[in-house]
Amino acid sequence: LLSTGGRRIGVLAVRPNKEDLQTVARLAATRGLHVPIDRTYPLEEVPEALRRIGHGRSLGKMIIEIN
């Protein structure tokens, strides 16, 4: 766990192994994974998306639409 400017940042490091990758693949194939999505942005609004992430306001993954 790191702390910078009053913000805490967690770091997770793991060694990939075959069993874990097979479990993730199975969950993905059966829709057993839930990935929270915060917002979808058009490509031209990427700077705003990065600001949102940088300010710690993101509550999930950001999707960037490329049309």
N, CA, C and O atoms as a DFTB+ gen file, in Angstrom:
268 C
 N C O
     1  1       0.855      -1.181       0.000
     2  2       0.000       0.000       0.000
     3  2       0.892       1.232       0.000
     4  3       1.805       1.357       0.817
     5  1       0.615       2.135      -0.925
     6  2       1.375       3.375      -1.030
     7  2       0.482       4.553      -0.661
     8  3      -0.739       4.480      -0.804
     9  1       1.077       5.614      -0.198
    10  2       0.327       6.819       0.117
    11  2       1.044       8.006      -0.499
    12  3       2.253       8.168      -0.337
    13  1       0.288       8.834      -1.209
    14  2       0.884      10.005      -1.828
    15  2      -0.143      11.139      -1.830
    16  3      -1.254      10.964      -2.332
    17  1       0.204      12.259      -1.295
    18  2      -0.676      13.417      -1.301
    19  2      -2.034      13.160      -0.657
    20  3      -3.044      13.706      -1.101
    21  1      -2.065      12.336       0.380
    22  2      -3.325      12.051       1.051
    23  2      -4.152      10.959       0.384
    24  3      -5.229      10.614       0.870
    25  1      -3.661      10.417      -0.719
    26  2      -4.381       9.341      -1.415
    27  2      -3.644       8.035      -1.196
    28  3      -2.414       7.993      -1.235
    29  1      -4.396       6.969      -0.967
    30  2      -3.798       5.654      -0.803
    31  2      -3.952       4.866      -2.093
    32  3      -5.022       4.849      -2.701
    33  1      -2.892       4.228      -2.496
    34  2      -2.890       3.455      -3.732
    35  2      -2.490       2.029      -3.392
    36  3      -1.426       1.808      -2.815
    37  1      -3.323       1.064      -3.740
    38  2      -3.002      -0.340      -3.497
    39  2      -2.358      -0.958      -4.724
    40  3      -2.720      -0.639      -5.857
    41  1      -1.413      -1.833      -4.493
    42  2      -0.735      -2.524      -5.570
    43  2      -0.875      -4.022      -5.321
    44  3      -0.589      -4.505      -4.226
    45  1      -1.308      -4.739      -6.322
    46  2      -1.465      -6.184      -6.213
    47  2      -0.547      -6.845      -7.217
    48  3      -0.625      -6.574      -8.416
    49  1       0.317      -7.705      -6.733
    50  2       1.227      -8.433      -7.610
    51  2       1.014      -9.930      -7.385
    52  3       1.033     -10.406      -6.250
    53  1       0.815     -10.651      -8.462
    54  2       0.607     -12.095      -8.365
    55  2       1.416     -12.792      -9.443
    56  3       1.784     -12.192     -10.452
    57  1       1.680     -14.045      -9.215
    58  2       2.312     -14.861     -10.239
    59  2       1.209     -15.628     -10.954
    60  3       0.485     -16.399     -10.324
    61  1       1.069     -15.427     -12.255
    62  2       0.040     -16.167     -12.980
    63  2       0.344     -17.652     -12.963
    64  3       1.497     -18.073     -13.062
    65  1      -0.712     -18.431     -12.835
    66  2      -0.536     -19.870     -12.919
    67  2      -1.686     -20.453     -13.725
    68  3      -2.727     -19.814     -13.880
    69  1      -1.504     -21.639     -14.229
    70  2      -2.454     -22.265     -15.136
    71  2      -3.837     -22.431     -14.500
    72  3      -4.847     -22.165     -15.151
    73  1      -3.896     -22.863     -13.255
    74  2      -5.187     -23.079     -12.587
    75  2      -5.985     -21.787     -12.481
    76  3      -7.182     -21.772     -12.769
    77  1      -5.332     -20.701     -12.071
    78  2      -6.039     -19.422     -11.952
    79  2      -6.521     -18.929     -13.307
    80  3      -7.642     -18.433     -13.422
    81  1      -5.694     -19.057     -14.328
    82  2      -6.094     -18.619     -15.664
    83  2      -7.262     -19.450     -16.195
    84  3      -8.146     -18.918     -16.866
    85  1      -7.270     -20.734     -15.902
    86  2      -8.390     -21.587     -16.321
    87  2      -9.669     -21.187     -15.593
    88  3     -10.751     -21.193     -16.181
    89  1      -9.547     -20.842     -14.322
    90  2     -10.720     -20.398     -13.559
    91  2     -11.285     -19.109     -14.140
    92  3     -12.497     -18.989     -14.318
    93  1     -10.427     -18.151     -14.436
    94  2     -10.880     -16.883     -15.020
    95  2     -11.504     -17.127     -16.388
    96  3     -12.535     -16.534     -16.704
    97  1     -10.906     -17.980     -17.199
    98  2     -11.453     -18.294     -18.523
    99  2     -12.839     -18.922     -18.388
   100  3     -13.749     -18.586     -19.146
   101  1     -13.004     -19.831     -17.428
   102  2     -14.301     -20.478     -17.221
   103  2     -15.349     -19.451     -16.776
   104  3     -16.476     -19.457     -17.272
   105  1     -14.982     -18.583     -15.853
   106  2     -15.914     -17.560     -15.393
   107  2     -16.300     -16.610     -16.519
   108  3     -17.461     -16.216     -16.628
   109  1     -15.343     -16.243     -17.350
   110  2     -15.638     -15.362     -18.483
   111  2     -16.576     -16.048     -19.466
   112  3     -17.494     -15.419     -19.992
   113  1     -16.352     -17.324     -19.714
   114  2     -17.179     -18.062     -20.673
   115  2     -18.610     -18.259     -20.166
   116  3     -19.544     -18.348     -20.963
   117  1     -18.782     -18.327     -18.855
   118  2     -20.121     -18.562     -18.287
   119  2     -20.742     -17.284     -17.732
   120  3     -21.746     -17.327     -17.022
   121  1     -20.132     -16.149     -18.063
   122  2     -20.599     -14.841     -17.583
   123  2     -20.605     -14.763     -16.062
   124  3     -21.453     -14.098     -15.466
   125  1     -19.663     -15.438     -15.450
   126  2     -19.534     -15.419     -14.000
   127  2     -18.670     -14.294     -13.474
   128  3     -18.477     -14.176     -12.264
   129  1     -18.147     -13.466     -14.364
   130  2     -17.342     -12.315     -13.952
   131  2     -18.200     -11.061     -14.007
   132  3     -19.000     -10.881     -14.924
   133  1     -18.028     -10.216     -13.038
   134  2     -18.719      -8.920     -13.059
   135  2     -17.651      -7.834     -13.001
   136  3     -16.901      -7.742     -12.029
   137  1     -17.589      -7.027     -14.030
   138  2     -16.639      -5.918     -14.086
   139  2     -17.449      -4.630     -14.017
   140  3     -18.180      -4.310     -14.955
   141  1     -17.328      -3.882     -12.914
   142  2     -18.087      -2.641     -12.806
   143  2     -17.589      -1.606     -13.818
   144  3     -16.386      -1.391     -13.964
   145  1     -18.523      -0.979     -14.504
   146  2     -18.195       0.047     -15.496
   147  2     -18.660       1.390     -14.959
   148  3     -19.837       1.568     -14.644
   149  1     -17.739       2.325     -14.857
   150  2     -18.046       3.647     -14.334
   151  2     -18.747       4.496     -15.385
   152  3     -19.842       5.008     -15.154
   153  1     -18.105       4.640     -16.546
   154  2     -18.674       5.471     -17.608
   155  2     -18.112       5.062     -18.951
   156  3     -17.078       4.401     -19.047
   157  1     -18.826       5.475     -19.986
   158  2     -18.367       5.306     -21.358
   159  2     -18.105       6.696     -21.929
   160  3     -18.935       7.598     -21.810
   161  1     -16.943       6.853     -22.549
   162  2     -16.559       8.140     -23.130
   163  2     -16.291       7.973     -24.612
   164  3     -15.767       6.940     -25.028
   165  1     -16.640       8.974     -25.425
   166  2     -16.179       8.965     -26.815
   167  2     -14.691       9.286     -26.838
   168  3     -14.173       9.888     -25.897
   169  1     -14.012       8.897     -27.884
   170  2     -12.566       9.065     -27.989
   171  2     -12.125      10.501     -27.716
   172  3     -11.099      10.720     -27.073
   173  1     -12.881      11.469     -28.193
   174  2     -12.468      12.869     -28.028
   175  2     -12.544      13.336     -26.569
   176  3     -12.026      14.407     -26.251
   177  1     -13.172      12.566     -25.679
   178  2     -13.264      12.949     -24.270
   179  2     -12.309      12.157     -23.368
   180  3     -12.489      12.126     -22.151
   181  1     -11.301      11.522     -23.961
   182  2     -10.320      10.771     -23.177
   183  2      -9.651      11.652     -22.114
   184  3      -9.461      11.185     -20.991
   185  1      -9.283      12.914     -22.420
   186  2      -8.675      13.735     -21.355
   187  2      -9.582      13.859     -20.124
   188  3      -9.092      13.814     -18.996
   189  1     -10.885      14.011     -20.324
   190  2     -11.813      14.094     -19.195
   191  2     -11.853      12.772     -18.432
   192  3     -11.887      12.769     -17.201
   193  1     -11.849      11.654     -19.151
   194  2     -11.841      10.337     -18.496
   195  2     -10.586      10.190     -17.644
   196  3     -10.659       9.704     -16.516
   197  1      -9.450      10.599     -18.165
   198  2      -8.202      10.488     -17.410
   199  2      -8.206      11.407     -16.188
   200  3      -7.658      11.052     -15.144
   201  1      -8.818      12.582     -16.311
   202  2      -8.943      13.475     -15.153
   203  2      -9.795      12.821     -14.068
   204  3      -9.465      12.878     -12.884
   205  1     -10.888      12.202     -14.487
   206  2     -11.781      11.538     -13.526
   207  2     -11.038      10.442     -12.769
   208  3     -11.168      10.321     -11.551
   209  1     -10.261       9.649     -13.496
   210  2      -9.473       8.595     -12.868
   211  2      -8.420       9.217     -11.942
   212  3      -8.233       8.770     -10.810
   213  1      -7.738      10.253     -12.438
   214  2      -6.686      10.907     -11.665
   215  2      -7.170      11.533     -10.371
   216  3      -6.423      11.605      -9.395
   217  1      -8.421      11.988     -10.358
   218  2      -8.992      12.592      -9.146
   219  2      -9.631      11.551      -8.237
   220  3     -10.218      11.897      -7.212
   221  1      -9.520      10.279      -8.609
   222  2     -10.058       9.217      -7.761
   223  2     -11.569       9.129      -7.761
   224  3     -12.153       8.602      -6.814
   225  1     -12.222       9.636      -8.806
   226  2     -13.684       9.624      -8.859
   227  2     -14.244       8.435      -9.622
   228  3     -15.460       8.255      -9.679
   229  1     -13.389       7.635     -10.199
   230  2     -13.842       6.485     -10.981
   231  2     -14.275       5.356     -10.046
   232  3     -13.541       4.988      -9.129
   233  1     -15.457       4.816     -10.279
   234  2     -15.971       3.727      -9.461
   235  2     -15.972       2.398     -10.215
   236  3     -16.637       1.448      -9.803
   237  1     -15.238       2.333     -11.303
   238  2     -15.169       1.121     -12.101
   239  2     -14.290       1.384     -13.321
   240  3     -13.518       2.343     -13.354
   241  1     -14.419       0.531     -14.301
   242  2     -13.622       0.659     -15.523
   243  2     -14.222       1.728     -16.431
   244  3     -15.433       1.952     -16.436
   245  1     -13.360       2.377     -17.191
   246  2     -13.789       3.353     -18.183
   247  2     -13.777       2.687     -19.544
   248  3     -12.853       1.943     -19.873
   249  1     -14.798       2.953     -20.327
   250  2     -14.861       2.438     -21.694
   251  2     -14.686       3.612     -22.641
   252  3     -15.355       4.636     -22.500
   253  1     -13.791       3.466     -23.599
   254  2     -13.567       4.499     -24.602
   255  2     -14.116       3.982     -25.925
   256  3     -13.660       2.960     -26.439
   257  1     -15.099       4.694     -26.475
   258  2     -15.706       4.311     -27.735
   259  2     -14.920       4.932     -28.894
   260  3     -14.662       6.135     -28.922
   261  1     -14.555       4.090     -29.829
   262  2     -13.860       4.550     -31.029
   263  2     -14.801       4.326     -32.189
   264  3     -15.080       3.184     -32.555
   265  1     -15.289       5.401     -32.769
   266  2     -16.248       5.296     -33.878
   267  2     -15.569       5.512     -35.204
   268  3     -16.221       5.460     -36.247
